[in-house]
């Protein structure tokens, strides 16, 4: 958010139209990526009751939403960085940005491995890592946004 200093106070301003669209795309994709993981996890006991192959069918259907959302997150994330004057950012902000990029990569790899896993342990471990990393990326993004 941009701020205008007026008489010693920060007055919030609206984003420009392109910046607003970029942020809407990023937040919507994050809602699908992170919120969707929690939604499917919460529905899993009910889904299991629908039949032995139901969890796999739901996971495949969810993947059709999940991966495009992840792609939008990555593209708009780098677009967000490109739209900023990163060279003027504090070293702490830059460090958090680097950590976020690593965590986003971990989330993507873990969810990918979760989807490819054939064992209950693999599903649990990779699903947990993917979920925690996704929430961590979301939280880091909030701190980066100021």
N, CA, C and O atoms as a GROMACS GRO file, in nm:
protein
  584
    1UNK      N    1   0.085  -0.116   0.000
    1UNK     CA    2   0.000   0.000   0.000
    1UNK      C    3   0.090   0.123   0.000
    1UNK      O    4   0.188   0.130   0.074
    2UNK      N    5   0.056   0.218  -0.081
    2UNK     CA    6   0.133   0.341  -0.087
    2UNK      C    7   0.080   0.438   0.019
    2UNK      O    8  -0.040   0.438   0.047
    3UNK      N    9   0.167   0.518   0.076
    3UNK     CA   10   0.123   0.613   0.176
    3UNK      C   11   0.177   0.750   0.141
    3UNK      O   12   0.288   0.763   0.089
    4UNK      N   13   0.099   0.850   0.169
    4UNK     CA   14   0.136   0.989   0.147
    4UNK      C   15   0.154   1.052   0.283
    4UNK      O   16   0.062   1.051   0.365
    5UNK      N   17   0.271   1.108   0.308
    5UNK     CA   18   0.294   1.172   0.436
    5UNK      C   19   0.235   1.312   0.432
    5UNK      O   20   0.273   1.394   0.348
    6UNK      N   21   0.143   1.338   0.521
    6UNK     CA   22   0.073   1.465   0.527
    6UNK      C   23   0.067   1.508   0.672
    6UNK      O   24   0.002   1.443   0.754
    7UNK      N   25   0.134   1.616   0.703
    7UNK     CA   26   0.136   1.667   0.840
    7UNK      C   27   0.181   1.562   0.940
    7UNK      O   28   0.126   1.552   1.049
    8UNK      N   29   0.280   1.483   0.901
    8UNK     CA   30   0.338   1.385   0.991
    8UNK      C   31   0.260   1.256   1.005
    8UNK      O   32   0.294   1.173   1.090
    9UNK      N   33   0.155   1.234   0.925
    9UNK     CA   34   0.079   1.110   0.936
    9UNK      C   35   0.078   1.039   0.801
    9UNK      O   36   0.091   1.102   0.696
   10UNK      N   37   0.062   0.909   0.805
   10UNK     CA   38   0.053   0.830   0.683
   10UNK      C   39  -0.094   0.817   0.644
   10UNK      O   40  -0.176   0.769   0.721
   11UNK      N   41  -0.125   0.861   0.524
   11UNK     CA   42  -0.261   0.853   0.473
   11UNK      C   43  -0.264   0.744   0.366
   11UNK      O   44  -0.196   0.756   0.264
   12UNK      N   45  -0.341   0.638   0.389
   12UNK     CA   46  -0.348   0.532   0.289
   12UNK      C   47  -0.408   0.582   0.158
   12UNK      O   48  -0.496   0.668   0.158
   13UNK      N   49  -0.360   0.527   0.048
   13UNK     CA   50  -0.413   0.560  -0.083
   13UNK      C   51  -0.452   0.432  -0.154
   13UNK      O   52  -0.407   0.323  -0.118
   14UNK      N   53  -0.536   0.446  -0.255
   14UNK     CA   54  -0.573   0.331  -0.336
   14UNK      C   55  -0.457   0.290  -0.426
   14UNK      O   56  -0.376   0.374  -0.466
   15UNK      N   57  -0.449   0.161  -0.457
   15UNK     CA   58  -0.350   0.114  -0.553
   15UNK      C   59  -0.389   0.163  -0.691
   15UNK      O   60  -0.506   0.188  -0.720
   16UNK      N   61  -0.288   0.176  -0.778
   16UNK     CA   62  -0.322   0.206  -0.917
   16UNK      C   63  -0.394   0.084  -0.974
   16UNK      O   64  -0.390  -0.024  -0.915
   17UNK      N   65  -0.459   0.100  -1.088
   17UNK     CA   66  -0.543  -0.008  -1.141
   17UNK      C   67  -0.464  -0.135  -1.172
   17UNK      O   68  -0.511  -0.245  -1.142
   18UNK      N   69  -0.346  -0.123  -1.231
   18UNK     CA   70  -0.265  -0.243  -1.262
   18UNK      C   71  -0.218  -0.308  -1.133
   18UNK      O   72  -0.222  -0.430  -1.120
   19UNK      N   73  -0.172  -0.227  -1.038
   19UNK     CA   74  -0.128  -0.281  -0.909
   19UNK      C   75  -0.242  -0.350  -0.836
   19UNK      O   76  -0.222  -0.453  -0.772
   20UNK      N   77  -0.361  -0.293  -0.845
   20UNK     CA   78  -0.478  -0.354  -0.782
   20UNK      C   79  -0.514  -0.487  -0.845
   20UNK      O   80  -0.545  -0.583  -0.775
   21UNK      N   81  -0.510  -0.492  -0.978
   21UNK     CA   82  -0.539  -0.617  -1.048
   21UNK      C   83  -0.436  -0.723  -1.013
   21UNK      O   84  -0.472  -0.839  -0.990
   22UNK      N   85  -0.309  -0.684  -1.008
   22UNK     CA   86  -0.201  -0.778  -0.972
   22UNK      C   87  -0.226  -0.834  -0.832
   22UNK      O   88  -0.212  -0.954  -0.810
   23UNK      N   89  -0.262  -0.747  -0.739
   23UNK     CA   90  -0.285  -0.791  -0.601
   23UNK      C   91  -0.410  -0.879  -0.592
   23UNK      O   92  -0.409  -0.978  -0.519
   24UNK      N   93  -0.516  -0.844  -0.664
   24UNK     CA   94  -0.638  -0.927  -0.664
   24UNK      C   95  -0.606  -1.067  -0.716
   24UNK      O   96  -0.649  -1.166  -0.657
   25UNK      N   97  -0.531  -1.076  -0.825
   25UNK     CA   98  -0.494  -1.207  -0.879
   25UNK      C   99  -0.412  -1.286  -0.779
   25UNK      O  100  -0.434  -1.406  -0.761
   26UNK      N  101  -0.316  -1.220  -0.713
   26UNK     CA  102  -0.228  -1.287  -0.618
   26UNK      C  103  -0.307  -1.338  -0.496
   26UNK      O  104  -0.290  -1.452  -0.454
   27UNK      N  105  -0.392  -1.254  -0.441
   27UNK     CA  106  -0.468  -1.292  -0.322
   27UNK      C  107  -0.571  -1.401  -0.356
   27UNK      O  108  -0.591  -1.493  -0.277
   28UNK      N  109  -0.635  -1.391  -0.472
   28UNK     CA  110  -0.731  -1.495  -0.512
   28UNK      C  111  -0.661  -1.629  -0.530
   28UNK      O  112  -0.711  -1.732  -0.484
   29UNK      N  113  -0.546  -1.628  -0.594
   29UNK     CA  114  -0.469  -1.752  -0.611
   29UNK      C  115  -0.425  -1.808  -0.476
   29UNK      O  116  -0.427  -1.930  -0.456
   30UNK      N  117  -0.385  -1.721  -0.383
   30UNK     CA  118  -0.345  -1.767  -0.249
   30UNK      C  119  -0.464  -1.828  -0.176
   30UNK      O  120  -0.450  -1.927  -0.104
   31UNK      N  121  -0.582  -1.769  -0.193
   31UNK     CA  122  -0.702  -1.823  -0.129
   31UNK      C  123  -0.731  -1.964  -0.181
   31UNK      O  124  -0.768  -2.053  -0.104
   32UNK      N  125  -0.714  -1.985  -0.311
   32UNK     CA  126  -0.737  -2.117  -0.369
   32UNK      C  127  -0.630  -2.215  -0.323
   32UNK      O  128  -0.661  -2.326  -0.281
   33UNK      N  129  -0.502  -2.173  -0.331
   33UNK     CA  130  -0.390  -2.261  -0.296
   33UNK      C  131  -0.394  -2.301  -0.149
   33UNK      O  132  -0.393  -2.420  -0.117
   34UNK      N  133  -0.399  -2.203  -0.060
   34UNK     CA  134  -0.392  -2.232   0.084
   34UNK      C  135  -0.528  -2.277   0.137
   34UNK      O  136  -0.538  -2.380   0.203
   35UNK      N  137  -0.632  -2.200   0.106
   35UNK     CA  138  -0.765  -2.234   0.156
   35UNK      C  139  -0.814  -2.366   0.102
   35UNK      O  140  -0.880  -2.443   0.173
   36UNK      N  141  -0.783  -2.393  -0.024
   36UNK     CA  142  -0.825  -2.520  -0.084
   36UNK      C  143  -0.764  -2.640  -0.015
   36UNK      O  144  -0.830  -2.742   0.003
   37UNK      N  145  -0.637  -2.628   0.023
   37UNK     CA  146  -0.571  -2.739   0.092
   37UNK      C  147  -0.642  -2.770   0.224
   37UNK      O  148  -0.665  -2.886   0.258
   38UNK      N  149  -0.677  -2.665   0.298
   38UNK     CA  150  -0.746  -2.684   0.425
   38UNK      C  151  -0.888  -2.736   0.404
   38UNK      O  152  -0.937  -2.819   0.482
   39UNK      N  153  -0.954  -2.688   0.301
   39UNK     CA  154  -1.090  -2.734   0.271
   39UNK      C  155  -1.091  -2.883   0.237
   39UNK      O  156  -1.171  -2.959   0.292
   40UNK      N  157  -1.002  -2.925   0.149
   40UNK     CA  158  -0.996  -3.066   0.112
   40UNK      C  159  -0.957  -3.151   0.232
   40UNK      O  160  -1.014  -3.258   0.253
   41UNK      N  161  -0.862  -3.106   0.312
   41UNK     CA  162  -0.823  -3.181   0.432
   41UNK      C  163  -0.941  -3.195   0.528
   41UNK      O  164  -0.962  -3.301   0.587
   42UNK      N  165  -1.018  -3.088   0.543
   42UNK     CA  166  -1.134  -3.093   0.632
   42UNK      C  167  -1.246  -3.183   0.581
   42UNK      O  168  -1.320  -3.242   0.659
   43UNK      N  169  -1.257  -3.192   0.449
   43UNK     CA  170  -1.362  -3.275   0.389
   43UNK      C  171  -1.319  -3.422   0.374
   43UNK      O  172  -1.403  -3.507   0.343
   44UNK      N  173  -1.192  -3.451   0.394
   44UNK     CA  174  -1.139  -3.585   0.367
   44UNK      C  175  -1.213  -3.697   0.440
   44UNK      O  176  -1.240  -3.800   0.378
   45UNK      N  177  -1.247  -3.682   0.568
   45UNK     CA  178  -1.321  -3.792   0.632
   45UNK      C  179  -1.455  -3.822   0.562
   45UNK      O  180  -1.493  -3.938   0.548
   46UNK      N  181  -1.524  -3.719   0.519
   46UNK     CA  182  -1.650  -3.738   0.446
   46UNK      C  183  -1.624  -3.798   0.309
   46UNK      O  184  -1.697  -3.887   0.264
   47UNK      N  185  -1.521  -3.750   0.242
   47UNK     CA  186  -1.487  -3.800   0.108
   47UNK      C  187  -1.453  -3.949   0.114
   47UNK      O  188  -1.493  -4.025   0.026
   48UNK      N  189  -1.380  -3.990   0.217
   48UNK     CA  190  -1.344  -4.132   0.231
   48UNK      C  191  -1.469  -4.220   0.241
   48UNK      O  192  -1.470  -4.334   0.195
   49UNK      N  193  -1.575  -4.165   0.302
   49UNK     CA  194  -1.699  -4.241   0.317
   49UNK      C  195  -1.775  -4.258   0.187
   49UNK      O  196  -1.871  -4.335   0.181
   50UNK      N  197  -1.735  -4.188   0.083
   50UNK     CA  198  -1.804  -4.196  -0.046
   50UNK      C  199  -1.753  -4.310  -0.134
   50UNK      O  200  -1.808  -4.338  -0.240
   51UNK      N  201  -1.648  -4.376  -0.089
   51UNK     CA  202  -1.594  -4.488  -0.166
   51UNK      C  203  -1.444  -4.489  -0.162
   51UNK      O  204  -1.380  -4.388  -0.133
   52UNK      N  205  -1.387  -4.605  -0.192
   52UNK     CA  206  -1.243  -4.623  -0.185
   52UNK      C  207  -1.165  -4.532  -0.279
   52UNK      O  208  -1.058  -4.484  -0.244
   53UNK      N  209  -1.219  -4.508  -0.398
   53UNK     CA  210  -1.148  -4.426  -0.496
   53UNK      C  211  -1.186  -4.278  -0.491
   53UNK      O  212  -1.132  -4.196  -0.566
   54UNK      N  213  -1.280  -4.243  -0.403
   54UNK     CA  214  -1.326  -4.103  -0.395
   54UNK      C  215  -1.214  -4.005  -0.360
   54UNK      O  216  -1.206  -3.900  -0.424
   55UNK      N  217  -1.127  -4.033  -0.262
   55UNK     CA  218  -1.020  -3.935  -0.232
   55UNK      C  219  -0.931  -3.906  -0.352
   55UNK      O  220  -0.893  -3.792  -0.375
   56UNK      N  221  -0.898  -4.010  -0.430
   56UNK     CA  222  -0.813  -3.988  -0.548
   56UNK      C  223  -0.885  -3.906  -0.653
   56UNK      O  224  -0.824  -3.820  -0.717
   57UNK      N  225  -1.013  -3.930  -0.672
   57UNK     CA  226  -1.091  -3.852  -0.770
   57UNK      C  227  -1.100  -3.706  -0.728
   57UNK      O  228  -1.084  -3.616  -0.811
   58UNK      N  229  -1.126  -3.682  -0.601
   58UNK     CA  230  -1.135  -3.545  -0.551
   58UNK      C  231  -0.999  -3.477  -0.561
   58UNK      O  232  -0.991  -3.360  -0.599
   59UNK      N  233  -0.893  -3.549  -0.528
   59UNK     CA  234  -0.758  -3.491  -0.537
   59UNK      C  235  -0.724  -3.452  -0.680
   59UNK      O  236  -0.667  -3.346  -0.703
   60UNK      N  237  -0.758  -3.537  -0.776
   60UNK     CA  238  -0.732  -3.504  -0.916
   60UNK      C  239  -0.813  -3.381  -0.960
   60UNK      O  240  -0.761  -3.294  -1.029
   61UNK      N  241  -0.938  -3.376  -0.918
   61UNK     CA  242  -1.022  -3.261  -0.952
   61UNK      C  243  -0.968  -3.134  -0.888
   61UNK      O  244  -0.965  -3.028  -0.951
   62UNK      N  245  -0.925  -3.144  -0.763
   62UNK     CA  246  -0.870  -3.028  -0.694
   62UNK      C  247  -0.740  -2.982  -0.759
   62UNK      O  248  -0.713  -2.863  -0.767
   63UNK      N  249  -0.660  -3.077  -0.806
   63UNK     CA  250  -0.534  -3.044  -0.874
   63UNK      C  251  -0.556  -2.955  -0.996
   63UNK      O  252  -0.470  -2.874  -1.030
   64UNK      N  253  -0.672  -2.971  -1.061
   64UNK     CA  254  -0.703  -2.887  -1.177
   64UNK      C  255  -0.723  -2.741  -1.137
   64UNK      O  256  -0.710  -2.652  -1.222
   65UNK      N  257  -0.755  -2.715  -1.013
   65UNK     CA  258  -0.764  -2.578  -0.960
   65UNK      C  259  -0.634  -2.535  -0.893
   65UNK      O  260  -0.591  -2.421  -0.906
   66UNK      N  261  -0.574  -2.629  -0.822
   66UNK     CA  262  -0.457  -2.601  -0.739
   66UNK      C  263  -0.336  -2.553  -0.820
   66UNK      O  264  -0.276  -2.451  -0.786
   67UNK      N  265  -0.301  -2.626  -0.924
   67UNK     CA  266  -0.178  -2.593  -0.997
   67UNK      C  267  -0.188  -2.464  -1.078
   67UNK      O  268  -0.090  -2.390  -1.082
   68UNK      N  269  -0.300  -2.434  -1.141
   68UNK     CA  270  -0.310  -2.301  -1.203
   68UNK      C  271  -0.300  -2.189  -1.100
   68UNK      O  272  -0.242  -2.085  -1.128
   69UNK      N  273  -0.357  -2.211  -0.981
   69UNK     CA  274  -0.346  -2.110  -0.876
   69UNK      C  275  -0.201  -2.091  -0.834
   69UNK      O  276  -0.156  -1.978  -0.813
   70UNK      N  277  -0.127  -2.201  -0.822
   70UNK     CA  278   0.015  -2.192  -0.786
   70UNK      C  279   0.092  -2.116  -0.893
   70UNK      O  280   0.177  -2.032  -0.861
   71UNK      N  281   0.062  -2.144  -1.018
   71UNK     CA  282   0.128  -2.072  -1.129
   71UNK      C  283   0.098  -1.923  -1.122
   71UNK      O  284   0.187  -1.840  -1.141
   72UNK      N  285  -0.027  -1.888  -1.095
   72UNK     CA  286  -0.063  -1.746  -1.083
   72UNK      C  287   0.010  -1.683  -0.964
   72UNK      O  288   0.056  -1.569  -0.972
   73UNK      N  289   0.023  -1.757  -0.855
   73UNK     CA  290   0.097  -1.706  -0.739
   73UNK      C  291   0.242  -1.676  -0.774
   73UNK      O  292   0.295  -1.570  -0.738
   74UNK      N  293   0.306  -1.768  -0.842
   74UNK     CA  294   0.447  -1.748  -0.878
   74UNK      C  295   0.462  -1.630  -0.974
   74UNK      O  296   0.548  -1.544  -0.954
   75UNK      N  297   0.379  -1.626  -1.076
   75UNK     CA  298   0.389  -1.517  -1.176
   75UNK      C  299   0.359  -1.382  -1.111
   75UNK      O  300   0.435  -1.287  -1.130
   76UNK      N  301   0.250  -1.374  -1.036
   76UNK     CA  302   0.217  -1.244  -0.974
   76UNK      C  303   0.314  -1.210  -0.861
   76UNK      O  304   0.335  -1.092  -0.832
   77UNK      N  305   0.374  -1.311  -0.798
   77UNK     CA  306   0.476  -1.284  -0.696
   77UNK      C  307   0.597  -1.216  -0.756
   77UNK      O  308   0.646  -1.117  -0.702
   78UNK      N  309   0.645  -1.269  -0.868
   78UNK     CA  310   0.758  -1.204  -0.934
   78UNK      C  311   0.718  -1.070  -0.994
   78UNK      O  312   0.799  -0.978  -1.001
   79UNK      N  313   0.593  -1.059  -1.039
   79UNK     CA  314   0.541  -0.931  -1.088
   79UNK      C  315   0.538  -0.828  -0.974
   79UNK      O  316   0.571  -0.712  -0.995
   80UNK      N  317   0.500  -0.872  -0.855
   80UNK     CA  318   0.501  -0.783  -0.738
   80UNK      C  319   0.643  -0.732  -0.711
   80UNK      O  320   0.664  -0.614  -0.685
   81UNK      N  321   0.739  -0.822  -0.717
   81UNK     CA  322   0.878  -0.784  -0.693
   81UNK      C  323   0.925  -0.685  -0.799
   81UNK      O  324   0.990  -0.585  -0.768
   82UNK      N  325   0.892  -0.713  -0.925
   82UNK     CA  326   0.934  -0.626  -1.035
   82UNK      C  327   0.872  -0.486  -1.024
   82UNK      O  328   0.930  -0.388  -1.070
   83UNK      N  329   0.753  -0.478  -0.962
   83UNK     CA  330   0.683  -0.350  -0.950
   83UNK      C  331   0.739  -0.265  -0.836
   83UNK      O  332   0.706  -0.147  -0.825
   84UNK      N  333   0.822  -0.324  -0.753
   84UNK     CA  334   0.878  -0.252  -0.637
   84UNK      C  335   1.018  -0.202  -0.667
   84UNK      O  336   1.084  -0.247  -0.761
   85UNK      N  337   1.060  -0.110  -0.586
   85UNK     CA  338   1.199  -0.065  -0.591
   85UNK      C  339   1.272  -0.143  -0.482
   85UNK      O  340   1.299  -0.091  -0.373
   86UNK      N  341   1.304  -0.269  -0.513
   86UNK     CA  342   1.363  -0.361  -0.416
   86UNK      C  343   1.499  -0.313  -0.368
   86UNK      O  344   1.536  -0.336  -0.253
   87UNK      N  345   1.575  -0.248  -0.456
   87UNK     CA  346   1.709  -0.204  -0.416
   87UNK      C  347   1.705  -0.107  -0.299
   87UNK      O  348   1.804  -0.094  -0.226
   88UNK      N  349   1.592  -0.037  -0.279
   88UNK     CA  350   1.578   0.056  -0.168
   88UNK      C  351   1.520  -0.009  -0.042
   88UNK      O  352   1.507   0.056   0.061
   89UNK      N  353   1.484  -0.136  -0.052
   89UNK     CA  354   1.424  -0.205   0.062
   89UNK      C  355   1.529  -0.233   0.169
   89UNK      O  356   1.648  -0.240   0.140
   90UNK      N  357   1.482  -0.249   0.292
   90UNK     CA  358   1.574  -0.281   0.401
   90UNK      C  359   1.631  -0.421   0.383
   90UNK      O  360   1.575  -0.503   0.310
   91UNK      N  361   1.742  -0.446   0.449
   91UNK     CA  362   1.802  -0.580   0.439
   91UNK      C  363   1.711  -0.684   0.504
   91UNK      O  364   1.708  -0.799   0.460
   92UNK      N  365   1.637  -0.646   0.607
   92UNK     CA  366   1.544  -0.739   0.670
   92UNK      C  367   1.432  -0.777   0.573
   92UNK      O  368   1.394  -0.894   0.565
   93UNK      N  369   1.379  -0.679   0.499
   93UNK     CA  370   1.274  -0.705   0.401
   93UNK      C  371   1.326  -0.800   0.293
   93UNK      O  372   1.258  -0.894   0.253
   94UNK      N  373   1.447  -0.774   0.246
   94UNK     CA  374   1.506  -0.859   0.143
   94UNK      C  375   1.527  -1.001   0.194
   94UNK      O  376   1.506  -1.098   0.121
   95UNK      N  377   1.568  -1.014   0.320
   95UNK     CA  378   1.588  -1.148   0.379
   95UNK      C  379   1.456  -1.222   0.386
   95UNK      O  380   1.450  -1.342   0.356
   96UNK      N  381   1.349  -1.154   0.428
   96UNK     CA  382   1.217  -1.217   0.435
   96UNK      C  383   1.171  -1.257   0.295
   96UNK      O  384   1.111  -1.363   0.277
   97UNK      N  385   1.199  -1.174   0.196
   97UNK     CA  386   1.162  -1.206   0.058
   97UNK      C  387   1.232  -1.334   0.012
   97UNK      O  388   1.169  -1.421  -0.048
   98UNK      N  389   1.360  -1.346   0.040
   98UNK     CA  390   1.434  -1.467   0.001
   98UNK      C  391   1.377  -1.590   0.071
   98UNK      O  392   1.360  -1.695   0.009
   99UNK      N  393   1.349  -1.577   0.200
   99UNK     CA  394   1.290  -1.689   0.275
   99UNK      C  395   1.155  -1.726   0.214
   99UNK      O  396   1.124  -1.844   0.199
  100UNK      N  397   1.074  -1.625   0.178
  100UNK     CA  398   0.943  -1.654   0.120
  100UNK      C  399   0.957  -1.730  -0.011
  100UNK      O  400   0.885  -1.827  -0.034
  101UNK      N  401   1.048  -1.688  -0.096
  101UNK     CA  402   1.067  -1.757  -0.224
  101UNK      C  403   1.105  -1.903  -0.200
  101UNK      O  404   1.054  -1.992  -0.269
  102UNK      N  405   1.194  -1.928  -0.105
  102UNK     CA  406   1.234  -2.065  -0.073
  102UNK      C  407   1.115  -2.144  -0.019
  102UNK      O  408   1.094  -2.260  -0.057
  103UNK      N  409   1.037  -2.083   0.068
  103UNK     CA  410   0.921  -2.151   0.128
  103UNK      C  411   0.815  -2.182   0.022
  103UNK      O  412   0.752  -2.287   0.026
  104UNK      N  413   0.795  -2.090  -0.072
  104UNK     CA  414   0.700  -2.114  -0.181
  104UNK      C  415   0.746  -2.234  -0.264
  104UNK      O  416   0.665  -2.318  -0.303
  105UNK      N  417   0.875  -2.242  -0.291
  105UNK     CA  418   0.929  -2.356  -0.366
  105UNK      C  419   0.910  -2.486  -0.288
  105UNK      O  420   0.872  -2.588  -0.345
  106UNK      N  421   0.937  -2.483  -0.158
  106UNK     CA  422   0.918  -2.602  -0.074
  106UNK      C  423   0.771  -2.644  -0.076
  106UNK      O  424   0.741  -2.763  -0.087
  107UNK      N  425   0.680  -2.548  -0.066
  107UNK     CA  426   0.537  -2.579  -0.069
  107UNK      C  427   0.500  -2.649  -0.200
  107UNK      O  428   0.430  -2.750  -0.199
  108UNK      N  429   0.546  -2.595  -0.310
  108UNK     CA  430   0.514  -2.654  -0.439
  108UNK      C  431   0.568  -2.794  -0.454
  108UNK      O  432   0.497  -2.885  -0.499
  109UNK      N  433   0.693  -2.814  -0.416
  109UNK     CA  434   0.755  -2.946  -0.427
  109UNK      C  435   0.684  -3.045  -0.334
  109UNK      O  436   0.657  -3.158  -0.373
  110UNK      N  437   0.655  -3.003  -0.211
  110UNK     CA  438   0.590  -3.093  -0.115
  110UNK      C  439   0.451  -3.133  -0.161
  110UNK      O  440   0.413  -3.250  -0.149
  111UNK      N  441   0.374  -3.039  -0.213
  111UNK     CA  442   0.240  -3.073  -0.261
  111UNK      C  443   0.249  -3.165  -0.383
  111UNK      O  444   0.170  -3.258  -0.396
  112UNK      N  445   0.345  -3.138  -0.470
  112UNK     CA  446   0.367  -3.226  -0.586
  112UNK      C  447   0.398  -3.368  -0.539
  112UNK      O  448   0.340  -3.464  -0.590
  113UNK      N  449   0.489  -3.381  -0.441
  113UNK     CA  450   0.525  -3.514  -0.390
  113UNK      C  451   0.408  -3.579  -0.317
  113UNK      O  452   0.392  -3.701  -0.322
  114UNK      N  453   0.328  -3.499  -0.248
  114UNK     CA  454   0.208  -3.551  -0.182
  114UNK      C  455   0.115  -3.613  -0.286
  114UNK      O  456   0.063  -3.723  -0.266
  115UNK      N  457   0.094  -3.543  -0.398
  115UNK     CA  458   0.006  -3.595  -0.502
  115UNK      C  459   0.061  -3.722  -0.566
  115UNK      O  460  -0.017  -3.806  -0.613
  116UNK      N  461   0.190  -3.738  -0.569
  116UNK     CA  462   0.252  -3.855  -0.632
  116UNK      C  463   0.276  -3.970  -0.534
  116UNK      O  464   0.311  -4.080  -0.576
  117UNK      N  465   0.256  -3.945  -0.407
  117UNK     CA  466   0.285  -4.046  -0.305
  117UNK      C  467   0.185  -4.161  -0.313
  117UNK      O  468   0.068  -4.142  -0.344
  118UNK      N  469   0.234  -4.281  -0.285
  118UNK     CA  470   0.149  -4.399  -0.286
  118UNK      C  471   0.134  -4.461  -0.147
  118UNK      O  472   0.056  -4.555  -0.129
  119UNK      N  473   0.208  -4.409  -0.048
  119UNK     CA  474   0.198  -4.464   0.087
  119UNK      C  475   0.127  -4.364   0.179
  119UNK      O  476   0.128  -4.243   0.154
  120UNK      N  477   0.067  -4.418   0.284
  120UNK     CA  478   0.000  -4.331   0.382
  120UNK      C  479   0.099  -4.237   0.450
  120UNK      O  480   0.069  -4.121   0.475
  121UNK      N  481   0.218  -4.290   0.479
  121UNK     CA  482   0.322  -4.206   0.542
  121UNK      C  483   0.363  -4.093   0.448
  121UNK      O  484   0.373  -3.978   0.491
  122UNK      N  485   0.386  -4.125   0.322
  122UNK     CA  486   0.422  -4.023   0.224
  122UNK      C  487   0.314  -3.917   0.209
  122UNK      O  488   0.343  -3.798   0.205
  123UNK      N  489   0.188  -3.963   0.201
  123UNK     CA  490   0.078  -3.868   0.190
  123UNK      C  491   0.075  -3.775   0.312
  123UNK      O  492   0.057  -3.653   0.298
  124UNK      N  493   0.092  -3.833   0.431
  124UNK     CA  494   0.087  -3.752   0.553
  124UNK      C  495   0.205  -3.655   0.564
  124UNK      O  496   0.186  -3.537   0.594
  125UNK      N  497   0.324  -3.705   0.539
  125UNK     CA  498   0.444  -3.622   0.553
  125UNK      C  499   0.443  -3.510   0.450
  125UNK      O  500   0.458  -3.393   0.486
  126UNK      N  501   0.427  -3.544   0.323
  126UNK     CA  502   0.433  -3.441   0.218
  126UNK      C  503   0.313  -3.347   0.224
  126UNK      O  504   0.326  -3.228   0.194
  127UNK      N  505   0.197  -3.399   0.263
  127UNK     CA  506   0.081  -3.312   0.279
  127UNK      C  507   0.101  -3.213   0.392
  127UNK      O  508   0.065  -3.096   0.380
  128UNK      N  509   0.158  -3.260   0.502
  128UNK     CA  510   0.184  -3.171   0.617
  128UNK      C  511   0.287  -3.064   0.582
  128UNK      O  512   0.269  -2.947   0.612
  129UNK      N  513   0.396  -3.106   0.517
  129UNK     CA  514   0.499  -3.010   0.478
  129UNK      C  515   0.442  -2.907   0.380
  129UNK      O  516   0.467  -2.788   0.393
  130UNK      N  517   0.364  -2.955   0.284
  130UNK     CA  518   0.304  -2.864   0.187
  130UNK      C  519   0.209  -2.766   0.252
  130UNK      O  520   0.210  -2.647   0.219
  131UNK      N  521   0.127  -2.813   0.344
  131UNK     CA  522   0.033  -2.724   0.414
  131UNK      C  523   0.102  -2.622   0.501
  131UNK      O  524   0.068  -2.504   0.498
  132UNK      N  525   0.199  -2.667   0.580
  132UNK     CA  526   0.272  -2.574   0.669
  132UNK      C  527   0.350  -2.472   0.586
  132UNK      O  528   0.350  -2.353   0.618
  133UNK      N  529   0.416  -2.517   0.483
  133UNK     CA  530   0.493  -2.425   0.398
  133UNK      C  531   0.401  -2.325   0.328
  133UNK      O  532   0.438  -2.209   0.312
  134UNK      N  533   0.284  -2.368   0.288
  134UNK     CA  534   0.189  -2.278   0.222
  134UNK      C  535   0.141  -2.169   0.318
  134UNK      O  536   0.132  -2.052   0.280
  135UNK      N  537   0.110  -2.208   0.442
  135UNK     CA  538   0.069  -2.109   0.542
  135UNK      C  539   0.185  -2.016   0.575
  135UNK      O  540   0.165  -1.896   0.592
  136UNK      N  541   0.305  -2.071   0.585
  136UNK     CA  542   0.423  -1.987   0.613
  136UNK      C  543   0.444  -1.885   0.502
  136UNK      O  544   0.474  -1.768   0.529
  137UNK      N  545   0.429  -1.927   0.376
  137UNK     CA  546   0.443  -1.835   0.264
  137UNK      C  547   0.339  -1.725   0.271
  137UNK      O  548   0.369  -1.609   0.244
  138UNK      N  549   0.217  -1.761   0.306
  138UNK     CA  550   0.110  -1.662   0.320
  138UNK      C  551   0.146  -1.560   0.428
  138UNK      O  552   0.132  -1.439   0.406
  139UNK      N  553   0.190  -1.607   0.542
  139UNK     CA  554   0.227  -1.518   0.653
  139UNK      C  555   0.344  -1.428   0.615
  139UNK      O  556   0.342  -1.308   0.645
  140UNK      N  557   0.444  -1.483   0.551
  140UNK     CA  558   0.558  -1.403   0.508
  140UNK      C  559   0.514  -1.295   0.408
  140UNK      O  560   0.566  -1.184   0.410
  141UNK      N  561   0.419  -1.329   0.322
  141UNK     CA  562   0.366  -1.233   0.227
  141UNK      C  563   0.297  -1.115   0.296
  141UNK      O  564   0.308  -1.001   0.252
  142UNK      N  565   0.227  -1.145   0.404
  142UNK     CA  566   0.162  -1.037   0.480
  142UNK      C  567   0.268  -0.943   0.538
  142UNK      O  568   0.252  -0.821   0.534
  143UNK      N  569   0.374  -0.998   0.592
  143UNK     CA  570   0.481  -0.914   0.647
  143UNK      C  571   0.548  -0.831   0.536
  143UNK      O  572   0.582  -0.715   0.557
  144UNK      N  573   0.568  -0.890   0.420
  144UNK     CA  574   0.630  -0.818   0.310
  144UNK      C  575   0.542  -0.704   0.260
  144UNK      O  576   0.591  -0.600   0.217
  145UNK      N  577   0.411  -0.724   0.266
  145UNK     CA  578   0.317  -0.622   0.217
  145UNK      C  579   0.315  -0.500   0.308
  145UNK      O  580   0.270  -0.392   0.269
  146UNK      N  581   0.363  -0.519   0.430
  146UNK     CA  582   0.367  -0.405   0.524
  146UNK      C  583   0.240  -0.393   0.594
  146UNK      O  584   0.224  -0.303   0.677
   0.00000   0.00000   0.00000
